[in-house]
Amino acid sequence: MSKPIHIVLLIQETIFRKAISLLLRQGGLEVLDDFSNVNPLISKLQFSYQSVDLLLMDKSFFATLESEHLLSLYHIYPHLQICVIVPDGISQFEINKLFHKGASFLLNGSLSPEQFIVSLRTTYEKKIQSFHKNLPLRPSQPFGLYSFDENESISLSNREIEIIRLSCLEYNSKEIASLLYISKRTVDQHRLRIMERFGKKNFIGVVLYAVKHNILNVNEI
């Protein structure tokens, strides 16, 4: 028998949230709680549950989460997975942005109820197996599962990487400009473009991604 999956549901639209909650329960999954906005989420997750395995949310809710929220959640629940429900026709660029931000996997919201439950359960279990074995996830894809495409990944120039590295060392834009012999305005433009391309609301998110994906070597910072 499969181990129970403890799920917290995060969907802004009431009718959709209730429908997904009912679908999960009918599929034999345990829904601990559901939320329509981010404000009570972090504090309740910190103190109310002994175990949370999966956050299931829509794309709109995921967009409201800051990098600090995600770091806090992963600190509390190290094995936590985040599944984002996405619409039909989503572009590969948008898919990559969601993975860059921290989504574990994505599911198509237009799947049939049976396909949705099978995809959710199968992918979650394979992610957990890969985590414990310290292996990359390379499952056969269930219905409606989206994957990261490295050919569509966001590349950085040497100048952009250097700006991220100096930001890690706590240099501000004016100091970086002086070190690189460029204007402060140019540094600020680089930083804004990097945040836009990574889909981040602040530069902390950019730095976290760069370290996590070995764009920056921690020993060189």
C-alpha positions in Angstrom: 0.0 0.0 0.0 1.3 3.5 -0.9 2.4 5.8 1.9 -0.2 8.6 2.5 0.6 11.9 0.9 -0.2 14.9 3.1 -1.2 17.7 0.9 -1.9 21.4 1.5 -4.0 23.0 -1.3 -3.3 26.6 -2.4 -5.7 27.9 -4.9 -7.1 31.4 -5.1 -10.4 30.7 -6.9 -12.9 29.3 -4.4 -14.9 27.0 -6.8 -11.7 25.5 -8.3 -10.1 25.0 -4.9 -13.2 23.1 -3.6 -13.3 21.0 -6.8 -9.7 20.0 -6.5 -10.0 19.3 -2.8 -13.0 17.0 -3.5 -11.1 15.3 -6.4 -8.0 14.6 -4.2 -10.1 13.1 -1.3 -12.0 10.9 -3.7 -8.7 9.8 -5.1 -7.6 8.6 -1.7 -5.2 11.5 -0.9 -5.2 13.4 2.4 -5.8 17.2 2.2 -4.6 18.7 5.5 -5.8 22.2 4.7 -6.5 24.7 1.9 -5.7 28.4 1.5 -6.8 31.2 -0.9 -3.9 33.6 -0.2 -0.4 33.6 1.1 -0.7 35.6 4.3 -1.8 32.9 6.8 0.1 30.1 4.9 3.6 30.5 6.3 2.8 30.9 10.0 0.3 28.0 9.9 2.7 25.7 8.1 5.4 26.5 10.7 3.3 25.6 13.7 0.2 23.5 12.7 1.3 20.3 11.0 3.7 17.6 11.9 4.2 16.6 8.3 3.5 18.2 4.9 4.6 16.3 1.8 3.1 18.3 -1.0 1.9 21.9 -1.7 -0.5 21.8 -4.6 -1.2 25.2 -6.1 -2.3 27.1 -9.1 0.0 29.3 -11.2 -1.5 32.5 -9.8 -0.9 31.4 -6.2 2.7 30.3 -7.0 3.4 33.8 -8.4 2.6 35.4 -5.0 5.2 33.3 -3.2 8.5 35.1 -2.6 11.9 33.4 -2.6 12.1 33.9 1.2 8.7 32.0 1.6 10.1 29.0 -0.4 13.3 28.9 1.6 11.4 29.0 4.9 9.1 26.2 3.8 12.0 24.0 2.6 13.8 24.6 5.9 10.7 23.3 7.9 10.0 20.4 5.5 13.2 19.3 3.8 11.4 16.7 1.6 8.6 19.1 0.6 7.5 18.9 -3.1 5.6 21.8 -4.9 3.3 21.0 -7.7 1.9 23.8 -9.8 -1.3 23.4 -11.8 -0.9 25.1 -15.2 -3.2 25.8 -18.2 -3.2 24.2 -21.6 -0.9 25.9 -24.1 1.7 27.2 -21.6 5.0 28.0 -23.3 8.2 26.2 -22.6 9.7 29.6 -21.5 6.9 29.9 -18.9 7.5 26.3 -17.8 11.2 26.9 -17.3 10.5 30.1 -15.2 8.3 28.0 -12.8 11.0 25.5 -12.4 13.6 28.2 -11.9 11.5 29.7 -9.1 11.3 26.4 -7.3 8.4 24.2 -8.6 9.1 20.5 -8.2 6.7 19.5 -11.0 3.8 20.8 -13.1 0.5 19.3 -14.0 -2.0 20.2 -16.7 -5.2 21.5 -15.1 -7.4 20.2 -18.0 -6.6 16.5 -17.3 -9.4 14.1 -16.6 -9.9 13.4 -12.8 -8.3 9.9 -13.2 -5.3 11.2 -15.2 -4.8 14.0 -12.7 -4.6 11.7 -9.6 -2.4 9.1 -11.4 0.0 11.8 -12.6 0.1 13.5 -9.2 0.7 10.3 -7.2 3.2 8.7 -9.7 5.3 11.9 -10.1 5.4 12.6 -6.3 6.5 9.1 -5.5 9.3 9.1 -8.1 10.5 12.5 -7.0 10.8 11.2 -3.4 12.6 8.1 -4.5 15.1 10.2 -6.4 15.6 12.5 -3.5 16.5 9.7 -1.1 18.8 8.1 -3.6 20.4 11.5 -4.4 19.7 10.9 -8.1 18.2 13.2 -10.8 14.6 12.6 -11.7 14.1 11.0 -15.1 10.7 9.3 -15.0 8.6 8.2 -17.9 6.2 11.1 -18.0 2.6 10.5 -16.8 -0.3 12.2 -18.6 0.0 16.0 -18.5 3.4 16.2 -16.8 5.6 19.1 -18.0 9.4 18.9 -17.8 12.3 21.4 -17.8 13.9 21.8 -21.2 17.6 22.6 -20.9 17.7 23.9 -24.5 15.3 26.6 -23.4 17.2 27.5 -20.2 18.3 31.0 -19.4 22.0 31.7 -20.2 24.1 34.4 -18.7 26.9 36.4 -20.1 30.2 36.6 -18.2 29.4 40.2 -17.2 26.0 39.2 -15.8 27.7 36.3 -13.8 30.2 38.8 -12.4 27.5 41.2 -11.3 25.7 38.3 -9.5 29.0 37.3 -7.9 29.8 40.8 -6.7 26.3 41.1 -5.4 26.9 38.0 -3.3 29.9 39.8 -1.8 27.5 42.6 -0.7 28.8 45.2 -3.2 26.1 47.7 -4.1 25.4 48.9 -7.7 27.7 51.9 -7.4 30.6 49.8 -6.1 30.1 47.2 -8.8 30.1 49.9 -11.4 33.4 51.1 -10.1 35.0 47.7 -10.1 33.8 46.8 -13.6 34.5 50.3 -15.1 30.9 50.8 -16.2 28.1 53.2 -15.1 25.8 52.5 -12.1 22.9 52.8 -14.6 24.3 49.9 -16.6 24.7 47.8 -13.5 21.1 48.5 -12.5 19.9 47.6 -16.0 21.8 44.3 -15.9 20.2 43.5 -12.6 16.7 44.3 -13.8 17.1 42.2 -16.9 18.5 39.2 -15.0 15.5 39.4 -12.5 13.0 39.6 -15.4 14.6 36.6 -17.2 14.6 34.5 -14.1 11.1 35.6 -13.1 12.3 36.9 -9.7 11.0 39.9 -7.8 14.3 40.6 -6.1 18.0 39.8 -6.5 18.0 37.4 -3.6 16.1 34.9 -5.8 18.6 35.4 -8.6 21.5 34.6 -6.2 19.8 31.5 -4.7 19.2 30.2 -8.2 22.7 30.9 -9.4 24.2 29.0 -6.4 21.8 26.1 -6.5 22.5 25.5 -10.2 26.3 25.9 -10.0 26.3 29.1 -12.1 28.3 30.4 -9.1 30.8 28.3 -7.1 30.2 29.0 -3.5 33.9 28.6 -2.7 34.7 31.5 -5.1 32.3 33.9 -3.4 
